[in-house]
């Protein structure tokens, strides 16, 4: 299952969930600390997972954390090692080594800083998996100092597997990842 968590971690979403698509009762749950997990597919039919959750943190702190490569292994579970190959204002090429329980994985992602302080999209450049795409999207809420984070992840491992089983594992890991990221963001500064 660590394998699925890391796959979910590493993924570009072209779709953006508009605030108007979030139902009123979902907003209540989100503001109450729930994490909403949905099964999704990208435009190419690659299965994925969407996680929505609210954090009490500034946009700057969230943005910094999503680019804090020195602390990724402390924030995100299943990451053995990473190396930033290149980073500039537009994005970063990041190499990942993942402990996937049954198999270790290695791949390089391009993490595009699509909109400063708002959106990071990523996609596979090279490595063990056929497709890895995903995004982080930081959105405003009506609550003071609370931000909605939308995480999307699409992974095609490149060979035939039981999709529903992978998706169930990915949904579970995405939920744990969201809670762990929220805890990291909301902890008092040391």
C-alpha positions in Angstrom: 0.0 0.0 0.0 3.0 2.3 0.5 3.4 1.9 -3.3 0.0 3.4 -4.0 0.6 6.3 -1.6 3.7 7.3 -3.4 2.2 6.9 -6.8 -0.7 9.1 -5.7 1.9 11.6 -4.3 3.8 11.9 -7.5 1.2 12.9 -10.0 -0.8 16.7 -13.8 -4.4 17.4 -13.7 -5.9 19.5 -16.4 -9.2 19.7 -14.7 -9.9 22.1 -11.9 -12.8 21.6 -9.6 -14.8 24.9 -9.4 -16.0 26.0 -6.0 -19.5 25.9 -7.4 -19.2 22.2 -7.9 -18.7 21.6 -4.2 -22.0 20.9 -2.6 -23.1 22.9 0.5 -22.9 19.8 2.8 -19.4 19.0 1.4 -18.3 22.5 2.3 -19.6 22.0 5.8 -17.7 18.7 6.1 -14.5 20.3 4.6 -14.6 23.2 7.0 -15.2 20.7 9.8 -11.9 19.0 9.0 -13.1 16.1 6.7 -11.1 15.0 3.7 -13.2 14.2 0.6 -11.8 11.6 -1.7 -13.2 11.0 -5.2 -12.3 8.6 -8.0 -11.6 10.5 -11.3 -10.1 9.9 -14.7 -8.1 12.3 -16.8 -8.9 13.1 -20.5 -6.8 10.1 -21.6 -8.9 7.7 -19.4 -6.1 7.2 -16.9 -7.7 6.4 -13.5 -6.9 8.7 -10.6 -7.9 10.2 -7.3 -8.9 13.6 -6.2 -8.5 14.8 -2.5 -10.1 17.9 -1.2 -9.3 19.3 2.2 -9.2 22.6 4.1 -6.2 23.8 6.1 -5.7 26.7 8.4 -2.5 28.1 6.9 -1.5 31.0 4.7 -1.2 30.6 1.0 2.5 31.4 1.3 3.1 28.6 3.9 1.2 26.1 1.7 3.1 27.1 -1.4 6.5 26.9 0.4 5.6 23.4 1.8 4.6 22.0 -1.6 8.0 23.1 -2.8 10.0 22.2 0.3 12.0 19.3 -1.2 14.3 19.1 1.8 11.3 18.0 4.0 9.4 15.9 1.5 10.4 12.6 3.1 9.1 13.9 6.5 5.8 15.2 5.0 5.0 12.4 2.5 5.2 8.7 3.4 7.0 6.1 1.2 9.7 8.4 -0.2 13.2 6.9 0.1 15.1 9.7 -1.6 14.7 12.6 -3.9 17.0 14.8 -5.7 16.2 18.2 -7.3 17.9 18.1 -10.6 17.0 21.6 -11.6 14.8 24.3 -10.2 13.8 27.8 -11.3 10.8 30.1 -11.1 8.9 28.0 -13.6 9.3 24.7 -12.0 11.6 21.8 -11.0 12.8 18.5 -12.4 12.8 16.2 -9.4 14.1 12.6 -9.3 12.3 10.2 -6.9 13.2 6.8 -5.4 10.2 5.2 -3.9 9.8 2.1 -1.6 6.8 0.5 -3.1 6.8 -2.6 -0.8 6.8 -5.2 -3.6 8.9 -3.1 -5.9 11.2 -0.1 -5.7 10.4 2.6 -8.2 12.5 5.4 -9.7 11.3 8.2 -11.9 11.8 11.9 -12.7 8.9 14.4 -12.7 8.6 17.9 -14.0 6.8 20.0 -11.4 5.5 23.1 -13.2 4.7 26.1 -11.0 1.8 26.9 -13.1 0.4 29.8 -11.2 2.6 31.3 -8.4 1.0 30.5 -5.0 -1.9 28.8 -6.6 -1.1 25.7 -8.7 1.6 23.1 -9.3 1.2 20.6 -12.1 3.5 17.6 -12.5 4.1 14.9 -15.1 6.5 12.1 -15.7 9.7 12.9 -17.6 11.2 9.4 -17.3 11.2 6.3 -15.2 9.5 3.1 -14.2 5.9 4.1 -14.7 4.1 4.7 -17.9 2.1 7.8 -16.7 2.3 10.0 -13.7 0.3 13.2 -13.7 -1.2 15.4 -11.0 -1.6 18.7 -9.4 -1.9 20.7 -6.3 -4.4 23.6 -6.4 -4.7 26.1 -3.5 -8.0 28.0 -3.4 -9.6 30.6 -1.2 -12.5 29.8 1.1 -15.0 32.1 2.9 -13.4 31.2 6.3 -10.6 33.5 7.5 -7.1 32.0 7.0 -8.5 28.7 5.7 -7.5 27.4 2.2 -9.0 24.6 0.2 -6.4 22.3 -1.3 -7.3 20.1 -4.2 -4.9 17.3 -5.0 -5.3 15.2 -8.1 -3.2 12.2 -9.1 -3.3 9.9 -12.2 -1.1 6.9 -12.5 -0.7 4.2 -15.2 1.8 1.6 -14.1 2.2 0.3 -17.6 0.8 -3.2 -17.3 -2.5 -4.8 -16.6 -3.7 -4.7 -13.0 -6.9 -4.7 -11.2 -7.8 -1.0 -11.5 -10.4 -1.0 -8.7 -8.0 -2.5 -6.2 -5.3 0.1 -7.1 -7.9 2.9 -6.9 -9.1 1.8 -3.5 -5.6 1.7 -2.2 -4.8 5.1 -3.8 -7.9 6.6 -2.2 -6.9 5.4 1.3 -3.4 6.7 0.9 -4.5 10.0 -0.5 -6.7 10.5 2.6 -3.8 9.7 4.9 -1.5 12.0 2.9 -4.0 14.9 3.2 -4.3 14.5 7.0 -0.5 14.3 7.3 0.0 17.4 5.1 -2.6 19.3 7.1 -0.9 18.4 10.4 2.5 19.6 9.0 1.0 22.9 7.8 -0.9 23.6 11.0 1.9 22.7 13.5 3.3 25.7 15.3 6.6 27.0 14.0 9.6 25.5 15.9 
